[in-house]
Structures are given as structure tokens and as C-alpha cells.
Amino acid sequence: MTRSRLSLISVLVVGCLTLGACGSDDDEPEAAPAADEDTTTPAGAAPADVDAPECPLTAVDVAEVIGEEMDPIEQSRVGSGCGFEPTADPIGGPQVIWRTQSNLALESFGPDQGGETVDGLGDEAVCLEDLGSTSAVVRVGEVVFEVQVIADDIPCDLATALAEVATQSPG
């Protein structure tokens, strides 16, 4: 596991323990949510007071940047956010995942962790090339999102180009 991933895990664990969000010591069971209450907030989603945006990317957007025809990935395989894979080689080709993130991701993927600052993208942006994937993390207003390209030897330029498309999308 790389140093940046270990740092991200450490930050998340410390934050979880500090906020007491990792579990409870009391034996009281939690009350069941109301029938009309939405309990599907994904991990890493935008803060509760900020509406998480819908996926701003389309298969056509991604194909234009990647250079090959792309198909959406089934939602159950992506979790929160959205994803795309090559039509011709869904197993061996690059996969692109877009998801909302927390502000902690900006630090966890930034220069102190081996990433680089990206000027001119959103209000704040960083990119980290890691073993097997490259991620651009961008903050626009209160919303922070990540565009991850899963494949070997993907330069930050490609991930940030996809992030740029996402910031310009009306989605």
C-alpha cells in the first residue's frame, strides 16, 4: 500500500475516532429510520448541508478525453458516483470513476503525499499518480469531487482533463 493511501486511511480513522462516528460503546440499539427517511448517503459524499451533484460526465465526454468508445459501468459496481469503461475491452482498458469526496481528500492527494497542485481547475485542485491509478481531486465551491482513472501509467494531464470537463458540465 502506498504512503498516500496509508495517510488517507490514517486521516479517516483519526477523524472517525475523533467524531465518535466509528461505532458506539452503549448497548442501546439505534432507532430505525422513518420510512420516508433517505438512508443512502454514500461514503465520501459531500457535507450534509450541500446537495451532492449528479454525475457530470457522460460516456461521450469520457470517450473524447480517453480516445476510445466508453460505456457506463453498472451502478452496483461503482457505488457512489458514476463510472465508465471501454466498450472494446472493459476488463483491460482504463476505467474512469467520478465520485464526491470530502475536503480531507485535497490534503491526502496533495503535495505532502506526493501529489501535485493543479492551477486553474476549480477553486482548488490536486492530482496524484499512484500505482495502478491516477486521481484528480477538485473543489468547486462547497463540492469536492474526484476523477479516478484506473490503469497503469496514466498521467495527471488525463485525469485533470476529465475533471475539467466535469467542472464545465451542467450536471
N, C-alpha and C positions, 0 to 999 in steps of 0.2 A: 504494500500500500504506500502511496507516495506521501511525502511530507505534507503537501497541501490537503490531501484527503484526511490525513490524521488530524491536522489542525482544524479542519472543518468539523470533524466528529467531536474533537475536544471542545470546541466552542459551543456546539449544540448540546453536548452533555452538561457542561457547566451552566449554560443558560437554562436548561431543563431543570437541573437541580436547584438553581437559584430561584426560579419562579415557582418551584414546587409542582411543576407540571408533569413530572415523571411517574406519578402514582400517589397513593395515599396510604398513610400508616393506620388510619382509623378503620374500624370494621364495618362502618356504615356503608351500605350499598348506595350508589348514586341513584337519584331518581331518574326514572325513564323519561326521555324527551317527549314533549307533547306530540300528538300525532301529526300536527301541521308544522312542526319544527324541522328545519333543514339541518341534518347532522352529517352532511357530506363534504365538509370543508377539507380540502386536501392538505397534506403536509407540505410546508413550504409556501403556503398560499399568502396572498397579500394580507396586511393587517385587517382586522375585523371591520374597522371603520372605512376601509377602501374597497370598493367593488372590484373583484378580480375580473380582468378583462377576458373576453373570449379570445380564442386563438387568432392572432392577427395574420398568420401565414396561411397560404394555400399551397396545394401541390404544384400549381403553375409557378408561384413565387419561388418556391424552393428549387424547382427544376431549372429555372432561369439562372440561379446562382450556382447550383451544383453542376449543371451541364448535362443532365440526363433526366429522362422522364421519371417522375416520382408519384407514388400512391400514398394516400393516408394510411397510417398504422391504426389497426383496430384499437379503440379506446381502452379496452380491458388490458392491453399490453403496455399502454403508455402511462396509465394512472392519471394524475392531474396534467392538464395541458394538452398538447397535441404532438403528433409525430408523423414523419414521412420516411419512406424507404424506396429504393429504386425499383421500378416496375420490372426491369430485366433481371435483377439479381438482388432480391430482398434480403437474402442471408449474407452475401458477401459484400454488398455495396454499402456506402455510408448511410447511416440513419441520422435524421435530424429531429431533435426533440426541443419543443418550446414549452416552458413552464414558468409560473410565477415563482418568485423567490423572496427571501427576507433580506433586509439590509445587511445582515451578517455575511451574506454571500459576497458582497462587494469587498469586504476585508479578506475573506477566506480565499478568494481567487485573485487578489491584488498583488502588488509588487513585493510585499513582505513574504508572500508564499510562492514567489517565482513567476507570477503573472505580470502583465504589463497594463499600464493605464492607457485607455483609448480616448484620445481627444476628439471632440466634435460629435460624439454619439450620445444622445440623450442628455440628461443633466450630469450624469456620472457613468462611467463605463470602465470595465476591466476585462482582460482576456487571459486565459490560462491554457497553454498547451500541455496536456498531460498524456500519460501512456494510454493510448487507445482512444482518446477523445480530446476535443478542444471545446472550451466553453467561453462564450461572451456573456457577461452579466451587466445589465444596463438598468439604470434608474431613470425614469421619466416621471417627474412629479413625485407622487407617493407610491407609484407602482414600480416594483423591481422584478425583472424577468431574466431568464437565462435561455440562451440558444446553445444547445449542445450538439456537436457533430461527432457522432461515434464512428470512428475509423482511425487507422494509423496515419500518422504524418499529415494531419490536417493543419494548415497554417491559421493563425489568428485572423488573417485577412478574410478568409472564407466565412468563419463564424461571425465576425463583425459585419460582413456584408449582409448576411441573413438577419442579424439584429437590426441593421439599418432599415431593411425592408419592413421588419416588424414595427419599428417606431413610426413609419410613414403610413401604415395601414389604418384604414378607418375602423377596423375590428376592435 
